[in-house]
Amino acid sequence: MAWRGHLSRNLKELRLLFCQTSPASAQAREFVHRNYKDLKTLNPKFPILIRECSGMDPQIWARYDMGVERCVRLDGLTEAQITKKLEELVKAGAALKA
């Protein structure tokens, strides 16, 4: 999982949005609970923003160079699938730089 250490190299910002109470956001909340510390330890100065809003559908926003942003909806995804989607966003950032 070397890609976890490349967040700050390939992205400018990562935002995770979800509802504090809805069942649809349960896996996103669990993902943050289990992975935030590791991601922040590997990327200490990288902005990882957690936004909780009542009724919000779970999603990840990745901001790249030049203001480019990509969004991935997390509805119905497991924690492992969310991890895979985040990995894809990080690798897409590397491709944008090439």
PEQUI-V217106 format. One record per residue. N is the residue number from 1. RES is the residue in three letters. D_LAST is the distance of its C-alpha to the last C-alpha in whole Angstrom. Layout:
BEGIN
n->N res->RES d_last->D_LAST
n->N res->RES d_last->D_LAST
END
This chain:
BEGIN
n->1 res->MET d_last->21
n->2 res->ALA d_last->19
n->3 res->TRP d_last->16
n->4 res->ARG d_last->19
n->5 res->GLY d_last->18
n->6 res->HIS d_last->15
n->7 res->LEU d_last->16
n->8 res->SER d_last->16
n->9 res->ARG d_last->13
n->10 res->ASN d_last->11
n->11 res->LEU d_last->13
n->12 res->LYS d_last->16
n->13 res->GLU d_last->19
n->14 res->LEU d_last->20
n->15 res->ARG d_last->23
n->16 res->LEU d_last->26
n->17 res->LEU d_last->29
n->18 res->PHE d_last->32
n->19 res->CYS d_last->36
n->20 res->GLN d_last->38
n->21 res->THR d_last->40
n->22 res->SER d_last->39
n->23 res->PRO d_last->39
n->24 res->ALA d_last->36
n->25 res->SER d_last->34
n->26 res->ALA d_last->36
n->27 res->GLN d_last->33
n->28 res->ALA d_last->30
n->29 res->ARG d_last->33
n->30 res->GLU d_last->33
n->31 res->PHE d_last->30
n->32 res->VAL d_last->30
n->33 res->HIS d_last->33
n->34 res->ARG d_last->32
n->35 res->ASN d_last->28
n->36 res->TYR d_last->28
n->37 res->LYS d_last->29
n->38 res->ASP d_last->27
n->39 res->LEU d_last->24
n->40 res->LYS d_last->25
n->41 res->THR d_last->26
n->42 res->LEU d_last->23
n->43 res->ASN d_last->22
n->44 res->PRO d_last->25
n->45 res->LYS d_last->23
n->46 res->PHE d_last->21
n->47 res->PRO d_last->23
n->48 res->ILE d_last->24
n->49 res->LEU d_last->26
n->50 res->ILE d_last->29
n->51 res->ARG d_last->31
n->52 res->GLU d_last->34
n->53 res->CYS d_last->36
n->54 res->SER d_last->39
n->55 res->GLY d_last->38
n->56 res->MET d_last->34
n->57 res->ASP d_last->32
n->58 res->PRO d_last->30
n->59 res->GLN d_last->26
n->60 res->ILE d_last->23
n->61 res->TRP d_last->21
n->62 res->ALA d_last->17
n->63 res->ARG d_last->16
n->64 res->TYR d_last->13
n->65 res->ASP d_last->12
n->66 res->MET d_last->14
n->67 res->GLY d_last->16
n->68 res->VAL d_last->15
n->69 res->GLU d_last->17
n->70 res->ARG d_last->17
n->71 res->CYS d_last->21
n->72 res->VAL d_last->22
n->73 res->ARG d_last->26
n->74 res->LEU d_last->27
n->75 res->ASP d_last->31
n->76 res->GLY d_last->32
n->77 res->LEU d_last->30
n->78 res->THR d_last->31
n->79 res->GLU d_last->29
n->80 res->ALA d_last->28
n->81 res->GLN d_last->26
n->82 res->ILE d_last->25
n->83 res->THR d_last->23
n->84 res->LYS d_last->21
n->85 res->LYS d_last->20
n->86 res->LEU d_last->19
n->87 res->GLU d_last->17
n->88 res->GLU d_last->16
n->89 res->LEU d_last->15
n->90 res->VAL d_last->13
n->91 res->LYS d_last->11
n->92 res->ALA d_last->10
n->93 res->GLY d_last->9
n->94 res->ALA d_last->7
n->95 res->ALA d_last->5
n->96 res->LEU d_last->6
n->97 res->LYS d_last->4
n->98 res->ALA d_last->0
END
